[in-house]
């Protein structure tokens, strides 16, 4: 005979797995330290200043 499955519990288990998967993706996407964010921002600012400094005036 087949095993009896409680659908409510199965849905909750599935929801937890999906939530954990989304959390893992978000940690990979947004999980950077403050120092890393500041370093990227400083690099962007430096590149912007360098490009503006090399711009020719009409």
SULLIN-V433364 format. One record per residue. N is the residue number from 1. RES is the residue in three letters. PHI is phi as a letter, one per 20 degrees, with the letter a starting at -180 (999 if undefined). PSI is psi in whole degrees, -180 to 180 (none if undefined). NEAR is the number of other ideal C-beta (glycine too) atoms within 8 Angstrom. Layout:
[[N | RES | PHI | PSI | NEAR] [N | RES | PHI | PSI | NEAR]]
This chain:
[[1 | UNK | 999 | 154 | 1] [2 | UNK | f | 156 | 3] [3 | UNK | f | 138 | 3] [4 | UNK | e | 130 | 4] [5 | UNK | c | 131 | 6] [6 | UNK | e | 114 | 6] [7 | UNK | f | -35 | 6] [8 | UNK | f | -45 | 6] [9 | UNK | f | -38 | 8] [10 | UNK | f | -40 | 9] [11 | UNK | f | -41 | 8] [12 | UNK | f | -41 | 8] [13 | UNK | f | -44 | 8] [14 | UNK | f | -42 | 8] [15 | UNK | f | -39 | 8] [16 | UNK | f | -40 | 8] [17 | UNK | f | -42 | 8] [18 | UNK | f | -42 | 8] [19 | UNK | f | -41 | 8] [20 | UNK | f | -38 | 8] [21 | UNK | f | -44 | 8] [22 | UNK | f | -40 | 8] [23 | UNK | f | -41 | 8] [24 | UNK | f | -43 | 8] [25 | UNK | f | -42 | 8] [26 | UNK | f | -37 | 9] [27 | UNK | f | -39 | 8] [28 | UNK | f | -36 | 6] [29 | UNK | f | -43 | 6] [30 | UNK | d | -3 | 5] [31 | UNK | e | 64 | 6] [32 | UNK | d | 150 | 5] [33 | UNK | f | 164 | 5] [34 | UNK | f | -38 | 5] [35 | UNK | f | -40 | 6] [36 | UNK | f | -41 | 8] [37 | UNK | f | -43 | 9] [38 | UNK | f | -38 | 8] [39 | UNK | f | -44 | 8] [40 | UNK | f | -41 | 8] [41 | UNK | f | -43 | 8] [42 | UNK | f | -39 | 8] [43 | UNK | f | -42 | 8] [44 | UNK | f | -44 | 8] [45 | UNK | f | -42 | 8] [46 | UNK | f | -44 | 8] [47 | UNK | f | -40 | 8] [48 | UNK | f | -46 | 8] [49 | UNK | f | -40 | 8] [50 | UNK | f | -43 | 8] [51 | UNK | f | -41 | 8] [52 | UNK | f | -34 | 7] [53 | UNK | f | -27 | 6] [54 | UNK | e | -2 | 6] [55 | UNK | f | 137 | 6] [56 | UNK | e | 141 | 4] [57 | UNK | e | 141 | 3] [58 | UNK | e | none | 2]]
